[in-house]
């Protein structure tokens, strides 16, 4: 990580989830879920009366439905074909998304010592389309600024080829060597990213709408922020289910964090509200 030699302060790594985090579009999430189930019945011969239960089970137990299909059920899936049919080949993005001036203002307000990256389970083309329409693509222009499905699989394959402790962890996590899917909330997804970037958990901030993704990052010592406000009782119930002490700072919404975060941002001009974003796993199911 870079260091400001005039102040001695280390660069902060800021990781933003994409779907249901940088934007909230329930209808698009529902469309993605529909496309996943359609793919399973059309291309994987999953019976129609079983697809809902199987899709939900794999998402709940493996992070994404795709990860469960590959890692647990041993399906050999062309990932580009999957993403085309789940995301960019089927979704009318312009119908669901629009430019968000607040996000532009927020990202402009970030400290120059904050390196900002998108960290999504989705494919790169989907991420690029979303960022373009939201009006924030210029903040993530380099390929290295987007950690996505393709990036995570490349990192997993590199770790497997190198051998050592990380390769053993991947094998132990039930990720088939050479073709298995690595994704959030598996803590190894965070480990391979931090390892590739040379970053430390204590200098990393992670925003996500998913309780389990936030809990996984928090367990590694990452400053974790849950985007979207829910009832404290529900948060505590879910956190308890993950057997992780709940980080109090995780109850900030993205806009509120712009003011209350520990020096990562300058306050943007747009008003802060805590009800704009609400978490939903739908568009992350792929």
N, C-alpha and C positions, 0 to 999 in steps of 0.2 A: 504494500500500500504506500501511496505517496505521503510525504511529510512536508509541511510548510516550514522551511528552514529559517524563516524570519521569526516564527513564533514557537517552533518545536512541536506544534500540534499535528497529530496523525490524521490522515484523511479518514472520514467516516464513509463506510459503504452503506448505501441505502437501497434496499431491495423492495420493489413494488410488485405485488401480484397484479394481474391484469383484469380478468373477468370477475365482475361483481365487486371489484375493488376500486380500480380507476374509473369504472363506469358501472351503472346499475341499469340493466335492461332485462327485466323478468321475461318478457315475451321472447327475446332472443335465447335466453337460457332454456326456455321450454322447447323452442325449436331445435336446439342442439340435442336435448334429451330425446326428442322424437326421432331425429336423424340417427342417433346411436342405436336406438331400438330397431329402426328400419334396417340399418346395416346388419344387425345381428340376425334378423329374420331372413333377409334377402341373400346375404353373402356367407353367413355362417350356419344357416339352417337351424337356427334356434326356433323352436315352436312358438307361435304367437301367444299361446296361453301361458307360456313360461317366461317370456322375455322381460316383463316388468320386474318380476321377483329376482331374476338372475342379474339384471342390470343394476338394480339397487343393492343387491348383496355384494357384487363385485366392487362397486364403487365404495361401499362402506368398509370392506375388508382389505382392499388393495390400493386405495387412493384414487384411482380412476378405473372406469370399466375396462378400458383398453389394457391396463396393467394386469387386471385380473384375468382377462381372456388369454393373454399371452403367458403370464407367469404361473397361473394356477391351472388353467384349462388346456394349456399347450397348443393354442391356436397359432398357426403361422399366418400372420397378417401383413400385407403390404401397407406399411404405415402411411405412405403418400396417398394411396387409394383410400384408406380409412379417413384421413383428414380432409381429403377432397369431398367425400360424401357426408362427413359430419359437420364441417365448417365451411370453407370458402367456396365450395362448389354448389352449396345448397342454401346458404344464408344471404338474404338481402340486407347487407350491413347498413346501407343508407336509410333503411326503414326504421332501424332500431337505435342508431347512434347519431350524435351530432357533436359539433365542436363545443368544448367546455372551456370558456374563458377563465374560470376559476383554476382549473388544473394548470393552464398555461401560466397564470400568475403565481401559483404555488411553486411550480418547478423553477420559475425564474427567481423566486425568492430564496432558493436554497443556497446555503453557504458554498463557496467555491471549493471548500475542503470536503464536500459531500459528493462522492461518486455515486450517481444514481443509475440503477439498472432495473429492467423489468425481469421478473422471475415468475414464469408461468409454466403450467403443465401443457399448455396448448402448443400448436405448431407455429413455426415462424411466420408463415404467410398470413395466418389468422391474426397474429399479433401485429404485424405490419399494417394490415388493413385497419384494425381498430385504432392504432396509434395515429394513423393518417387522418381518419375521420374525426377523432377527438381533438386534433390540432396540436398534438404534442410529439409528433414523430421526430422533430428536429432535436429534441432532448435525448433521443435514443437512436441516433443516426447510424452509428457503427454497428456491425453485426455483433460485436462483443458486448454491446449495450443491452442485448436481449438474450436472456437465458431461457430457453424454451425446450420443447420436447426433443428437438434434434440435438441441441446442446447437451442436455442431460444424458442422452444415449451415447453421444460421442465421449463424454467424460467417463461414463461407466465402462465403455469398451477400452478406453485408455488405461483405466485403473486395473481392469482385468488383465490386460496385456503386460502391465508393469509388475503384476504379482504383488506380494506383500500383504500388509494388514488390511488395506482397503478392499483388495480383491477378495480376501477371505470373508470380510464382512458382507460384501455383495452376494457371495455364494451362500453364506449363512442366512441371508434375508430371503432366500428363495427366488433370486433373480437369475434366470438361466444365462450362463455365459455365452457371449456372442450375439444374443438377440433379445434378452430380457428387458423389460421396461422399468426404468427408474423414474420415480416421480415423487412430488410432495404428497402426503406428509411424511414419507419415509425419511428419517433423520439422515440417512446416507446421501440423500439429494442435497441437503444443506452442507454436508461434510465435503462432498466432491466439489461443490461450488466454491466454498471457502478455500479449499486446498488449491484449486486452479487459480484463484484470484490472489492468493497469498494474504488473505484477510483473517483477522481474528474475530471470534464471536463478540467480544466486548467492544469492538469498534464497528459493529454492524447493527443496522436497524432494519426490521422486516415488517412490512405492511401486508395484511391479508384479511379477507373476509371470512376465512374458514377457521373455526375454533380449533380443529385438530391440527391444521398447519401451524397456527400460532403456538399451540402447546408444544409441538415438536421442536420448533425453533427455540422456544424458551428453555426447553430442557438442555439445549446445547449452550445456553448462556447468551443467546442473541436477544437484543432489546426488541421485544415483539409487540406489535400494535394490532389489535383487532379492529378492523374497519367496519363500522356499523354498530349501533348501540342496541343491546338487548337487555332484558330484565336481568338484574344481578343474580337472581335465583337460578335462572336458566344457565347463565354463564358458569356459576359455581357447580351446578349439576354436571355440566359437560366436562368441566375441568377435572372434577372428581373422577369421572369415568376414565379420563386419561391418566389418572394417578400422578398428576403434576400439580404442584402449588401454583395457583393462578397469579400471574403478574398483575399488580394493580394498575400499571400503566397501560395494560392491554385494553382498558375500557375507553380509551380515547377514540374519537372518530378522526378520520383523516384531516378534516378541516380544523377541528379543535387542536390537533397535535401541532399544527402550524404555529400556534401560539404557545402551547404548553410543552412542546418537545425540548429536550436538553440542548439547546443551542444549535440544532440542525438547520433551522430555518430562520429567515427574517420574516416578520409578519407581512403577509400579502395584503393588498389593498381591498380585496373582496371580503365581504362580511363572512364570519365563521358561523356555521350552523352544524348541529350534530345529528341531524335527521336525514341528510341527503343520501347517504349510502347505507344500505342494509344488506347483510350477508345472505348469499344464496349459493349453494353448490352446483346448481344446474349446469352452467356453461363450463364448469371445470370437470365434468364427468368424463370427457374424452381422454 
